[in-house]
Amino acid sequence: MTTPFDPIVLGGKHLANRIAMAPMTRSRAFGTGAEPTELMATYYAQRAGAGLIVTEGIQPSPVGQGYPDTPGLHTAGQVRAWRTVTDGVHREGGVIFAQLMHTGRVGHPSLLPDGLVPVGPSAVAAKGQVFTHEGPKDFVTPRELSEADIRQTIADFATAARNAVEAGFDGVEIHGANGYLIHQFLAPNSNLRTDGWGGDTQGRIRLAVEVATAVAEAIGSHRVGLRISPGNPYNDIVEDGPDEVYLALLDRLAGLDLAYLHLLEGPDRELTGRLRKSWPGAFIINPFTHPDATGPEALKLIEDGTADMVAYGALFLANPDLPRRLAAGGPFNTPDKATFYGGDHRGYTDYPALTA
């Protein structure tokens, strides 16, 4: 029987165990330049015992930023600053992937430079608010992306992936979940397009497919993972019966030989099983445990074959040496809700409660 503490080869990297650190927005890239800080380097190095670290969401372009003080990977300064993070993790024997996150319509003009406004597949505002330096503000109606804009967005992801490799990352995870840009294209309530980037299933999955393809071509498919969250209502996404779209997406991506698929699970464990069966490569699950943080009991998902790896969020905040504690059966520090948000300022009300 496979155990959570067995090694695994992922994208050509030998991982010490099957416990991943889930991506969690921390909003600690203070100051100008959206560059990672010394605090962030310490934070990730402390958690290098994870088989795989997936970073907080990193914007691939200025317009991709949706929250205060989140880091980027689109300038030379950002690349240099991320090198301090990756060097620290590697000194501790860890493996770290950069999560590339374009927030799309989620955000506010006050968070963006040079008069930019949030963008999306269609001019449909999300219901709700986002935290800014001036306090919570309503989401605005995004500018609908043109064909040229979409092509530039795909290129931005590929460039950010190349920057990630230059910065020392072992790979990248494309964020296609949680109501951000790629998820907005997948969902029928945020994508009202009737051209080749919307309408039917093939149109709605097209951006995810083309981003994954471009990033794989830029840095090698073995360095690329994808995160999805079928049916996740976060950020005003409505996906009733998401099976068709996501099974079609996995079918289109199967031939790319990506490093892994990372599922932010909803309450439908049967859908998880269908996705697992349809995906030919490594399968990481961030299991549905809302409203609680994922606990030690989730390790059985590796033992019973539901997934190859399990991703932990909040428990990693409270326990930087989480894999060691899981192997020993505890003790575990209890996550403090004040640390759940750790500077990212958001009040989560729908699942996923703890990971962004």
N, C-alpha and C positions, 0 to 999 in steps of 0.2 A: 504494500500500500504506500502510495506517495504521501509524504508528510509535509507540513508547511516549512520545515527546516531543512528539507532536501535542496540541494543546488538545482539551478535550472539555467539553460542557455537561452538567452533572449536577444535576438538581433545580433548574434555573434559574441555577445558579452556573457561571461560566466557570472551569474548572480549567486550570492552566498546562501540565499534563502528565498522563499516565495511570498514574502511579506513586502508589500509596496507602501510607500508613503503617498497618500492621495494629494492632488494639487489643492492648495488652500490659499485664497487671496489674503494677503497680509497688509498691503498698503504701507510698506516701509521704505519705499524708494523716495525718501524725502529730498526736498531741494529741487533745483532745476536739472533738466536733462533726463529725468526718469531713469536714473542709473541705480543699480543695486548698491547697498551700503555695507559697511563692515558688520553691522548687526545681522544682516541677511547671510553673510558668509559664515558667521558663527552659528546661526540657526540651522543652516543646512548641514554643516560639518558635524554638529552634535547628533544628527539623525542619520549619519552615514551607515549605520548598521542595518538599515533597510536593504532588502535585496535590490530594490529600485526606488529612487526618489523621483517623483514628478513634481516640478516646481509649481509655484503659483502661476496664474495666467500672465503671460508676457505679450504685450501688444506688438504685432508685426509692423505697425505703421502708426503715425500720430493719430489718425482718425479712428484707429482701433481701440483707443483708450476709453473705458467707461466708468472708471472709479478713480478717486484721488490717490496719488502717490503710488501708482502701480508701475512696474518697470517695463522698459521696452527692449527690443533687439533690432533697432533700425538705425543706430548711429555708431560711429567708431568708439565714442566714449562709453556707450553701453556695453559694447563687446569687450572692451578692456576691463570694465568693472565686473562683468560676469565672470571673467577669468579668475578673479580672486575667490569667487564662490566655487567654481568647478575644481580649482586647484585644492581648496580646502577639503572638499568631499573626497577627491581622489587620494589625498594624503592619508585619509582615514579608511581607505579601501572601498569606498562606495561607488555606485553607478548612478548617474543623474541625467534625466531627460528634461528638456525645456518644454513647458506647455505653451504653445502659440495660441493666443486667445484674442480674436477680434470680436468686440462686444456688439458691433452693429448698432441697432437702434437703442440699445441699453446704454444710457449715459446722458450727458448734458453738454450744451455748448460751452458752459463755463469751465469744463474740464479739458477743453480742446484748444490748441493754439491757432493763431492766424485766421480767426473767423470761421473755422471749420464747424460743421454741425454733424450730429450722428447720422449714419446712413443705414439703409436696410434694403431688403428685396423689394418692398413696396412702401408707399407713404402711409404707413399705418402705425400709429403710436401705441406703445405698450401701456397698459394700465399700471399705475403705481408710481413710485418715486425712487430716486437715486440720491445717495448722500454725496454732497459736494463740500468744498471748504466753507461754503456759506450756509450749510445745513441742507436738509432734504429738499429736493426740487422735483416737480412732476417731470416724467419723461416727455420729451417733445416729439412731434411728428418728424420722422427721419426723412432725409432726402433719398429718393429712390435711386438706386445705382443704375447707371447706364451700362450698355454692353462694354464700353471702353473702361468704365469704372470697375466692372467685374473682372475684366482681364488684368487690370492693374492690381486688384486685390489678390488675385491668384499669384501674380508675380511677387507681390509683397510677402506672401507666405513663403515662397521659395527663397527669396533673398534673406528673410529672417532665419530660415533653416540653415542656410549657408553661414550666416553670422553666428548661429548657435554652435556649429561645428568649430568655427574659428575661435569661439570663446571657450572651447574645451568641453562642451556638452557631449555626452555619449550618444545622444539622439534627441528627437523632438516628439512631442505628442500634440497632434492637431485637436483643438477643442471643438467638437461638433455637438456639444451638449448644453444644457442649462439655459436655453433661450438666447444664446449669443448668435453671432451672424450666421454661421453654417446651419445651426438649428433653426434659425428664422427662415432660411430657404427651404428646409425640410417640412416645416409646419404649414398647414393650409390657412390658418388664421393670420399669419404674418406675411405669407407669400401669396399675393393675389395676381401674380404675373401670368400673362397668356403667351409669352414668347418661349424660347427654348430653355429658359431658366425657371420655369414654373409650370402651372397647369397640371399635367399628369405626373405620375410617379417618377418617370424618367427625367422629367424637367426639374422636379424638386430635389432629386438627389444629385443633380449634375454638378453643383458647386462643390459639394463634398468630394465627389469623385475626381473632379479636375484639380482641386487643391491637393488631395492626396497624391495624385499622379505627378503633379509638378514638384511637390516636395520630395517625393521618392526619386524623381529624375535628378533633382538638385544635389541630394546628399546620399542617395542609396536607400532602397526600400527597407533594408535591415535596420536602419536608424529611425524608422518612422512608426509611430503608433497613432491610433485614433480613439478618441473618447466620444461615446454617444450616451443619450439618456432618453430612450423611447418613452413617450407618454408623460414626460416630466413637465408639470405645469409652471415651473419656475419662470419668472420674467414674462408672465402672461402668454404662455404657449398653450395651444389647444391641439392635441393629437388624439382623436378618438380612433381606436383600432389601428395602432401604428404598425402592426405586423407587416403589412404589404410593403410599406415604404422602406422599413429597415431590412427586411429580408432581401429586397431588391438592391439596396445599397451594399449589403454584404456580398451579394452575388457579383456585383460589378467590381468590388474591391478585391475579391478573393485572388484574382490573378496577379495582383501587385506584389504579393509575398511580403506584406508589411510585418514589422516586428511583433505587433500585438494589437488586439482590440480591447479597449477598456470600457466596460459597461458600468455606468452609474444606474444601478437597478431601480426599477419601480416595484410596485406591489405584486406584479404579475410574474411569479416564478416560472410559470409555464412558458412565457415568452423568453425568459432567460434561457431555458432549455432549448428552445427552437433556434435562438441566436447562436448558442454554443454549438449546436449540431451543424449549423450552416457555415461556421467560421473555421477555416482550415488551419489557422495558426494559433499562437498563444492567446489565451483568453484570461483577462484580468477582470475581477468583479469588485465593485464597491457596493456591497450588499445593502438592500433596503432594510433599515432598522429604525426608521423614523417613528417616534420622535427621539429615540435614544441614539447615542453614539455606537458605532460598531464595536463589539466586544470580542473576547476570546472565543466565544462559541462560533464565530464566523469561520474559524480555522477548519471546521469540518467540511466546508465547501471545497477545500482542496482535497481532503481525504476521500470524499465521495465522488470526486471528478467533476463537480459543477464548474470549477474554474481551475486554472493553472496557478494563479496568484490571487491573493486578497489584498485590497487597498484599504488602509486605515487613515482616517482623518483626525478627528478630535483627540483620540487616544494617543496619537503621536505628538500632539502639542503638549500634553501633560506628562508624557513618558518618552523622552528623546531616545532612550535605549529600549524601545518597545519590543523588538524581536527577542532580546535577551529575557525580558520579563515574561513574554508569552511562552518562551521555552521553559521557563522556571515555574510557570503557573501563577505568576504574580510576585510581589504585590504590585498593584497598579495605583498610581495617582489618579484621583477623580478629576476629569476635566472641569474647569471652572467656566461657567457660561461667559464670564467676562473675557476669557481667553479664546473662546470660540471665534470671536470676531477680531481679536488680536490686532486691531488697528484698521480692519477693513470696514468698520462702521455700519455694516448692514444688519438689519433685523430679519433673519430668515423666518418665514412663516410656513412655507410649503417645503416638501422634501426636495432636494437634499438639505437637511438642516445645517450641515457642518462643512461641506466641501463645495468649493466653487470651481 
